[in-house]
Amino acid sequence: MIYVTRRERFSAAHRLFRDEWTDDKNLEIFDKCSYPNWHGHNYVMYVTVKGDLNPETGFVVNIKRLSKIIKEKIIVKLDHRNLNIDVDFLKGKMASTENLAIGIWEELEPTITALGIHLHCVKIEETENNFVEYFGN
């Protein structure tokens, strides 16, 4: 089994808050991430797939094809968007990096599987100090 990772970047805004909570409670739980006027990040995303080596190509997957899938399924939906408002797969969910990683997995997994390989991990760096990794259910 060989693992191949593709890195992509996107910039997006979000706000962590619950409507049913007061501003004070949101501030207590989510700190400055709950500020009403949003905030943004320059995210770095790593999509790792795994599979067997194709003896004809020497690839697990054609990395250009993988990059195109990621851009069409994910980046166009996220880049320069508001995660709380604009992203269909986050509707009704807290716009946390954890939920973002799960949503990206769910968007990519069927297409990756159709290629005859497996999605192994979605890793998202929110800041240089904070990242989330999701390995599926």
C-alpha positions as CSV (number, residue, x, y, z in Angstrom):
1,M,0.0,0.0,0.0
2,I,1.3,3.4,-1.0
3,Y,0.1,6.7,0.3
4,V,0.1,9.9,-1.9
5,T,-0.7,13.3,-0.6
6,R,-1.8,16.4,-2.5
7,R,-1.6,19.9,-0.9
8,E,-4.0,22.7,-1.8
9,R,-4.7,26.1,-0.2
10,F,-7.8,28.2,0.2
11,S,-8.8,31.3,2.1
12,A,-12.1,31.6,3.9
13,A,-14.0,33.4,6.6
14,H,-16.0,31.9,9.4
15,R,-17.5,32.6,12.8
16,L,-17.9,30.1,15.7
17,F,-21.1,30.8,17.5
18,R,-24.5,29.5,18.5
19,D,-27.5,31.6,17.9
20,E,-29.2,30.4,21.1
21,W,-26.3,31.5,23.2
22,T,-25.7,35.1,24.4
23,D,-22.8,37.0,23.0
24,D,-21.1,36.6,26.4
25,K,-21.4,32.8,26.4
26,N,-20.2,32.6,22.8
27,L,-17.2,34.7,23.8
28,E,-16.6,32.5,26.8
29,I,-16.6,29.3,24.7
30,F,-15.3,30.4,21.3
31,D,-13.2,33.4,22.4
32,K,-12.4,35.9,19.6
33,C,-13.5,33.3,17.0
34,S,-17.1,34.3,18.0
35,Y,-16.7,38.0,17.1
36,P,-19.8,39.1,15.1
37,N,-17.9,40.5,12.1
38,W,-16.3,37.1,11.2
39,H,-12.6,36.4,10.8
40,G,-10.6,34.4,8.2
41,H,-7.8,32.0,7.7
42,N,-5.4,31.0,5.0
43,Y,-6.0,27.2,5.2
44,V,-3.7,24.5,3.9
45,M,-5.4,21.2,3.1
46,Y,-3.7,17.9,2.6
47,V,-5.6,15.1,0.9
48,T,-4.0,11.7,1.3
49,V,-5.1,8.7,-0.8
50,K,-3.8,5.1,-0.7
51,G,-3.7,2.3,-3.0
52,D,-1.6,-0.2,-4.9
53,L,0.9,0.8,-7.5
54,N,-0.3,0.6,-11.1
55,P,2.5,-1.3,-12.9
56,E,1.7,0.4,-16.2
57,T,1.9,4.0,-14.9
58,G,4.0,3.7,-11.8
59,F,1.3,5.7,-10.0
60,V,-1.2,5.1,-7.3
61,V,-3.1,7.9,-8.9
62,N,-2.4,10.5,-11.5
63,I,-1.7,13.5,-9.2
64,K,-3.0,16.0,-11.9
65,R,-6.3,14.1,-11.9
66,L,-6.4,14.1,-8.1
67,S,-5.7,17.9,-8.0
68,K,-8.5,18.5,-10.6
69,I,-11.0,16.6,-8.4
70,I,-10.0,18.5,-5.3
71,K,-10.3,21.8,-7.0
72,E,-13.6,21.0,-8.6
73,K,-15.2,19.4,-5.6
74,I,-13.7,21.5,-2.8
75,I,-11.6,24.5,-3.6
76,V,-14.2,26.2,-5.8
77,K,-16.7,25.8,-2.9
78,L,-14.4,27.1,-0.2
79,D,-11.9,29.6,-1.6
80,H,-12.7,33.2,-0.7
81,R,-16.1,32.1,0.8
82,N,-17.8,32.5,4.1
83,L,-18.0,28.9,5.6
84,N,-21.1,29.7,7.6
85,I,-23.1,31.1,4.7
86,D,-21.7,30.0,1.4
87,V,-20.7,26.3,1.7
88,D,-23.5,23.8,1.0
89,F,-21.9,20.9,2.8
90,L,-21.6,23.0,6.0
91,K,-25.2,24.2,6.1
92,G,-26.6,23.7,9.6
93,K,-23.2,22.8,11.1
94,M,-20.8,24.7,13.3
95,A,-18.1,26.0,10.9
96,S,-15.3,24.5,12.9
97,T,-12.2,23.0,11.3
98,E,-13.3,19.6,12.5
99,N,-16.6,19.8,10.7
100,L,-14.8,21.2,7.7
101,A,-12.5,18.2,7.5
102,I,-15.5,15.8,7.8
103,G,-17.4,17.7,5.1
104,I,-14.5,17.6,2.8
105,W,-14.1,13.9,3.3
106,E,-17.7,13.3,2.6
107,E,-17.5,15.4,-0.6
108,L,-14.4,13.6,-1.9
109,E,-14.7,10.0,-0.8
110,P,-17.2,8.7,-3.5
111,T,-15.1,10.2,-6.3
112,I,-11.8,8.9,-4.9
113,T,-13.3,5.4,-4.4
114,A,-14.6,5.5,-8.0
115,L,-10.9,5.8,-9.1
116,G,-10.2,2.5,-7.5
117,I,-8.2,3.9,-4.6
118,H,-9.1,4.9,-1.0
119,L,-9.2,8.2,0.8
120,H,-6.9,7.9,3.8
121,C,-6.9,11.3,5.4
122,V,-8.0,14.9,5.1
123,K,-5.7,17.2,7.1
124,I,-6.5,20.9,7.4
125,E,-4.1,23.5,8.9
126,E,-6.1,26.4,10.2
127,T,-3.0,28.2,11.5
128,E,0.6,27.3,11.7
129,N,-0.1,25.9,15.2
130,N,-3.5,24.3,14.7
131,F,-4.6,21.5,12.4
132,V,-7.2,18.8,12.2
133,E,-6.8,15.3,10.7
134,Y,-9.8,13.1,9.7
135,F,-9.5,9.5,8.8
136,G,-13.1,8.7,8.1
137,N,-15.6,6.8,10.3
